[in-house]
Amino acid sequence: MKVLIIEDEQIAADKLTNLVHQYDPEIDILEQFDTVEDTVEWLQKNETPDLLFLDIHLADGSSFEIFDQVELKCPVIFTTAYDQYAIQAFKIKSVDYLLKPVKFEDLKAALDKYKEIFESAPSDNFSKDMQMLANLIQNQKKEYKSRFLIKVGNIIKTISIDDIAYFQFEDRTTLLVTDDNRRYPVNHTLDELEQMLDPKKFARANRQFIVTFGAIHKIHPYFKGRLKIDLLPKQSADLVISADKTKGFKAWLDQ
């Protein structure tokens, strides 16, 4: 079996590769890509793989943009952090999904399903299914968080989304930082928060920060195509955006 992995987090891509080889060491991982652009270029120049592992949010856009440019001829297993409501859209014959963080038993079930369905009865309706899936997800009205419940000592208070400057992961704790520089721990990972927050207002800058536009004080060009960001209130650690995420972050700034 020849497999292509499209995932914009290197750690997640490496973990997925290890899990696939744990399932079957003979599976051939052809390439790993983290952008729509590189994926499209590869698919246009090479034979279609047997199976595609695909993250929904890539460094330069949504993975559904791939299907606007390339006719898909293989089934897909998505890796997704979507909630249970959104996942209902994935009930399409040529598609399966794995919830992040990916567990081996879930990967095994998805690959067993692939072998049972597609190795015995190949289909050529993958592009049609992808378009159906894209339409279902795009038509869903997702509700984003409007406030957070915070406990301060013996007092419980609420923080409006409009009063949040950024979230920072520090010392194994996720901190909510307000515009007036108050810092509160929250019981969510940044991956979880990324799904709860309106992407028009909040952007995932790197593994440590989710920021709002209003919190960005200065943007500096940095080494090797990266960006360095100064926030207000001032953050307690450097915020550097990797070269592969720079394009997507600039697109968010320019919306």
FENQUI-V241834 format. One record per residue. N is the residue number from 1. RES is the residue in three letters. PSI is psi in radians with two decimals (999 if undefined). Layout:
BEGIN
N|RES|PSI ; N|RES|PSI
END
This chain:
BEGIN
1|MET|2.29 ; 2|LYS|2.21 ; 3|VAL|2.48 ; 4|LEU|2.30 ; 5|ILE|2.13 ; 6|ILE|1.91 ; 7|GLU|2.26 ; 8|ASP|-0.03 ; 9|GLU|2.06 ; 10|GLN|-0.70 ; 11|ILE|-0.76 ; 12|ALA|-0.68 ; 13|ALA|-0.76 ; 14|ASP|-0.70 ; 15|LYS|-0.74 ; 16|LEU|-0.73 ; 17|THR|-0.78 ; 18|ASN|-0.69 ; 19|LEU|-0.69 ; 20|VAL|-0.77 ; 21|HIS|-0.46 ; 22|GLN|-0.65 ; 23|TYR|-0.79 ; 24|ASP|1.85 ; 25|PRO|-0.31 ; 26|GLU|-0.17 ; 27|ILE|2.30 ; 28|ASP|1.92 ; 29|ILE|1.83 ; 30|LEU|-0.85 ; 31|GLU|2.84 ; 32|GLN|2.28 ; 33|PHE|2.74 ; 34|ASP|0.13 ; 35|THR|2.73 ; 36|VAL|-0.81 ; 37|GLU|-0.86 ; 38|ASP|-0.63 ; 39|THR|-0.82 ; 40|VAL|-0.79 ; 41|GLU|-0.75 ; 42|TRP|-0.80 ; 43|LEU|-0.53 ; 44|GLN|-0.42 ; 45|LYS|-0.17 ; 46|ASN|2.86 ; 47|GLU|2.54 ; 48|THR|2.32 ; 49|PRO|3.01 ; 50|ASP|-0.50 ; 51|LEU|2.53 ; 52|LEU|2.16 ; 53|PHE|2.21 ; 54|LEU|2.07 ; 55|ASP|2.56 ; 56|ILE|-0.75 ; 57|HIS|1.99 ; 58|LEU|3.03 ; 59|ALA|-0.51 ; 60|ASP|0.32 ; 61|GLY|-2.93 ; 62|SER|2.48 ; 63|SER|-0.36 ; 64|PHE|-0.31 ; 65|GLU|-0.44 ; 66|ILE|-0.71 ; 67|PHE|-0.21 ; 68|ASP|-0.33 ; 69|GLN|-0.33 ; 70|VAL|2.37 ; 71|GLU|2.04 ; 72|LEU|2.33 ; 73|LYS|0.41 ; 74|CYS|2.72 ; 75|PRO|2.86 ; 76|VAL|2.44 ; 77|ILE|1.96 ; 78|PHE|2.53 ; 79|THR|2.12 ; 80|THR|2.66 ; 81|ALA|0.28 ; 82|TYR|2.63 ; 83|ASP|3.05 ; 84|GLN|-0.61 ; 85|TYR|-0.83 ; 86|ALA|-0.55 ; 87|ILE|-0.38 ; 88|GLN|-0.47 ; 89|ALA|-0.31 ; 90|PHE|0.09 ; 91|LYS|1.15 ; 92|ILE|2.49 ; 93|LYS|-0.73 ; 94|SER|0.25 ; 95|VAL|2.47 ; 96|ASP|3.07 ; 97|TYR|2.69 ; 98|LEU|2.22 ; 99|LEU|2.37 ; 100|LYS|2.52 ; 101|PRO|2.40 ; 102|VAL|2.32 ; 103|LYS|2.61 ; 104|PHE|-0.71 ; 105|GLU|-0.58 ; 106|ASP|-0.71 ; 107|LEU|-0.76 ; 108|LYS|-0.77 ; 109|ALA|-0.71 ; 110|ALA|-0.73 ; 111|LEU|-0.61 ; 112|ASP|-0.72 ; 113|LYS|-0.74 ; 114|TYR|-0.84 ; 115|LYS|-0.71 ; 116|GLU|-0.70 ; 117|ILE|-0.88 ; 118|PHE|-0.55 ; 119|GLU|-0.49 ; 120|SER|-0.53 ; 121|ALA|1.38 ; 122|PRO|2.59 ; 123|SER|2.80 ; 124|ASP|0.37 ; 125|ASN|0.37 ; 126|PHE|-0.73 ; 127|SER|-0.72 ; 128|LYS|-0.73 ; 129|ASP|-0.68 ; 130|MET|-0.70 ; 131|GLN|-0.70 ; 132|MET|-0.79 ; 133|LEU|-0.77 ; 134|ALA|-0.75 ; 135|ASN|-0.72 ; 136|LEU|-0.80 ; 137|ILE|-0.73 ; 138|GLN|-0.48 ; 139|ASN|-0.15 ; 140|GLN|2.38 ; 141|LYS|1.84 ; 142|LYS|2.36 ; 143|GLU|2.23 ; 144|TYR|2.73 ; 145|LYS|2.48 ; 146|SER|-0.26 ; 147|ARG|2.84 ; 148|PHE|2.44 ; 149|LEU|2.14 ; 150|ILE|2.38 ; 151|LYS|2.16 ; 152|VAL|1.77 ; 153|GLY|-2.15 ; 154|ASN|0.16 ; 155|ILE|2.43 ; 156|ILE|2.25 ; 157|LYS|2.88 ; 158|THR|2.51 ; 159|ILE|2.10 ; 160|SER|2.56 ; 161|ILE|-0.63 ; 162|ASP|-0.26 ; 163|ASP|0.04 ; 164|ILE|2.30 ; 165|ALA|-0.84 ; 166|TYR|2.95 ; 167|PHE|2.44 ; 168|GLN|2.35 ; 169|PHE|2.10 ; 170|GLU|2.30 ; 171|ASP|0.81 ; 172|ARG|0.36 ; 173|THR|2.41 ; 174|THR|2.15 ; 175|LEU|2.36 ; 176|LEU|2.15 ; 177|VAL|2.14 ; 178|THR|2.95 ; 179|ASP|-0.53 ; 180|ASP|0.39 ; 181|ASN|0.61 ; 182|ARG|2.43 ; 183|ARG|2.18 ; 184|TYR|2.37 ; 185|PRO|2.49 ; 186|VAL|2.63 ; 187|ASN|0.91 ; 188|HIS|2.55 ; 189|THR|2.90 ; 190|LEU|-0.59 ; 191|ASP|-0.74 ; 192|GLU|-0.76 ; 193|LEU|-0.62 ; 194|GLU|-0.54 ; 195|GLN|-0.39 ; 196|MET|-0.42 ; 197|LEU|2.55 ; 198|ASP|2.06 ; 199|PRO|-0.22 ; 200|LYS|-0.43 ; 201|LYS|-0.53 ; 202|PHE|2.49 ; 203|ALA|2.41 ; 204|ARG|1.97 ; 205|ALA|-0.75 ; 206|ASN|-2.82 ; 207|ARG|-0.22 ; 208|GLN|-0.34 ; 209|PHE|2.43 ; 210|ILE|2.20 ; 211|VAL|2.77 ; 212|THR|2.76 ; 213|PHE|-0.69 ; 214|GLY|-0.36 ; 215|ALA|-0.19 ; 216|ILE|2.04 ; 217|HIS|-0.90 ; 218|LYS|2.59 ; 219|ILE|2.17 ; 220|HIS|2.28 ; 221|PRO|2.44 ; 222|TYR|3.11 ; 223|PHE|2.52 ; 224|LYS|0.74 ; 225|GLY|0.19 ; 226|ARG|2.99 ; 227|LEU|2.50 ; 228|LYS|2.29 ; 229|ILE|2.32 ; 230|ASP|2.27 ; 231|LEU|2.76 ; 232|LEU|2.15 ; 233|PRO|2.71 ; 234|LYS|2.30 ; 235|GLN|2.81 ; 236|SER|-0.01 ; 237|ALA|2.69 ; 238|ASP|2.48 ; 239|LEU|1.85 ; 240|VAL|2.25 ; 241|ILE|2.21 ; 242|SER|2.78 ; 243|ALA|-0.64 ; 244|ASP|-0.29 ; 245|LYS|-0.12 ; 246|THR|-0.76 ; 247|LYS|-0.81 ; 248|GLY|-0.65 ; 249|PHE|-0.71 ; 250|LYS|-0.65 ; 251|ALA|-0.67 ; 252|TRP|-0.74 ; 253|LEU|-0.55 ; 254|ASP|0.16 ; 255|GLN|999
END
